[in-house]
């Protein structure tokens, strides 16, 4: 199924799967402007509310989605329409939902000592890494200000002695000086990258 992403997009916080748990769902209009049908995409992100609610996407949601599409699909030909069955697009939608609806944990509880390295200028939608008590973890920058970044984890993080267990798509608030180049994480280095 191929669908053009256009505004207005909505979040539907509801138990659409009938599991008894409210989740975040993405609602898109059909391509045909005459159609009254909606396309509903479920995510694994739990809803912060216990009742059915529809919310419009914010400018921040759209900006993050577009930044992630540009970065993730940068080595693909520019698509005219996004394929909603594409696993990369599904991951992007999960990341945007996580950034919007998962309350971030203060990363100070899980960070290990800072690493001395060359720091790069960080931007929204970029892949980065953090040094945690559970090793180096890859994440995506979802929000950014002059001091901190909200990051969406792309792999689990477990710190047993602090009883902290975070899963993929959980979020952390990280001081910008703790962000590391993506090569520190569990990613394939690009050509010309030296990992020591």
VEXTI-248887 format. One line per 10 residues: number of its first residue (from 1); for each residue x, y, z of C-alpha. Coordinates in steps of 0.25 Angstrom, whole numbers, plus 5000, padded with zeros to 4 digits. Example, Ala and Ser with C-alpha at 12.3 -4.5 7.8 and 13.67 -1.06 7.14 Angstrom:
2
1	5049/4982/5031 | 5055/4996/5029
//
This chain:
196
1	5000/5000/5000 | 5006/5013/4996 | 5001/5026/5002 | 5005/5041/5001 | 5008/5047/5014 | 5000/5060/5015 | 4994/5069/5026 | 4985/5067/5034 | 4991/5055/5041 | 4985/5050/5054
11	4989/5042/5066 | 4978/5033/5071 | 4980/5028/5085 | 4972/5016/5086 | 4971/5001/5087 | 4969/4998/5073 | 4975/4984/5074 | 4965/4980/5085 | 4976/4976/5094 | 4971/4984/5106
21	4983/4994/5105 | 4982/5007/5099 | 4993/5010/5088 | 4997/5021/5079 | 4992/5020/5065 | 4994/5028/5053 | 4982/5033/5045 | 4984/5037/5030 | 4974/5041/5020 | 4972/5033/5007
31	4979/5038/4995 | 4965/5040/4988 | 4959/5054/4993 | 4945/5048/4991 | 4948/5037/5001 | 4943/5037/5015 | 4952/5025/5019 | 4964/5027/5027 | 4977/5019/5028 | 4981/5014/5042
41	4995/5010/5045 | 4997/5004/5059 | 5010/5006/5067 | 5015/4999/5079 | 5016/5012/5087 | 5006/5012/5099 | 4997/5023/5101 | 4998/5032/5112 | 4983/5033/5113 | 4973/5023/5117
51	4962/5027/5107 | 4961/5029/5092 | 4966/5042/5088 | 4969/5048/5074 | 4981/5059/5074 | 4986/5066/5062 | 5001/5065/5058 | 5009/5077/5063 | 5019/5084/5055 | 5030/5078/5063
61	5024/5064/5059 | 5024/5067/5045 | 5038/5073/5045 | 5044/5061/5052 | 5037/5052/5042 | 5042/5060/5030 | 5056/5060/5036 | 5056/5045/5039 | 5051/5042/5025 | 5062/5051/5019
71	5073/5044/5027 | 5068/5030/5026 | 5064/5030/5012 | 5076/5039/5007 | 5083/5028/4999 | 5070/5024/4993 | 5064/5030/4980 | 5054/5042/4984 | 5040/5035/4986 | 5028/5042/4981
81	5020/5034/4991 | 5024/5027/5004 | 5021/5012/5004 | 5015/5010/5018 | 5019/4995/5017 | 5034/4999/5017 | 5040/4995/5030 | 5049/5008/5030 | 5036/5016/5029 | 5029/5008/5040
91	5042/5010/5049 | 5041/5025/5046 | 5027/5026/5050 | 5030/5019/5063 | 5041/5028/5066 | 5032/5040/5064 | 5021/5034/5073 | 5031/5031/5084 | 5037/5045/5084 | 5023/5051/5085
101	5017/5041/5095 | 5027/5035/5104 | 5032/5043/5116 | 5047/5043/5115 | 5056/5038/5126 | 5067/5047/5131 | 5080/5040/5125 | 5089/5043/5137 | 5083/5031/5144 | 5089/5021/5133
111	5101/5029/5127 | 5115/5024/5129 | 5127/5033/5129 | 5128/5043/5118 | 5137/5039/5106 | 5148/5049/5101 | 5145/5050/5086 | 5143/5060/5075 | 5129/5065/5077 | 5121/5068/5064
121	5109/5078/5063 | 5097/5070/5066 | 5083/5072/5059 | 5069/5067/5060 | 5067/5053/5053 | 5082/5050/5054 | 5087/5036/5058 | 5096/5038/5071 | 5101/5029/5082 | 5102/5030/5097
131	5112/5023/5107 | 5103/5016/5117 | 5105/5006/5129 | 5100/4996/5119 | 5110/4999/5108 | 5109/5009/5096 | 5095/5010/5091 | 5090/5016/5078 | 5079/5026/5078 | 5072/5037/5069
141	5072/5052/5074 | 5057/5055/5074 | 5058/5069/5081 | 5069/5078/5083 | 5072/5091/5091 | 5085/5098/5094 | 5087/5089/5106 | 5080/5076/5105 | 5075/5066/5095 | 5063/5057/5095
151	5067/5043/5089 | 5059/5031/5085 | 5067/5018/5088 | 5069/5009/5076 | 5073/4997/5085 | 5070/4992/5099 | 5077/4998/5111 | 5077/4990/5124 | 5084/4994/5137 | 5080/4983/5147
161	5086/4989/5160 | 5078/5002/5158 | 5065/4994/5154 | 5065/5001/5140 | 5060/4994/5128 | 5058/5002/5115 | 5053/4996/5102 | 5055/5001/5088 | 5047/5014/5086 | 5048/5018/5100
171	5053/5032/5102 | 5064/5039/5110 | 5068/5054/5113 | 5083/5055/5110 | 5092/5066/5112 | 5098/5070/5099 | 5113/5068/5103 | 5109/5053/5106 | 5105/5051/5091 | 5115/5043/5083
181	5117/5041/5068 | 5108/5029/5063 | 5121/5021/5060 | 5121/5018/5075 | 5108/5011/5075 | 5103/4998/5069 | 5104/5003/5054 | 5111/5000/5042 | 5122/5011/5040 | 5122/5018/5027
191	5133/5018/5017 | 5145/5026/5021 | 5141/5025/5036 | 5152/5020/5045 | 5147/5013/5058 | 5158/5011/5068
//
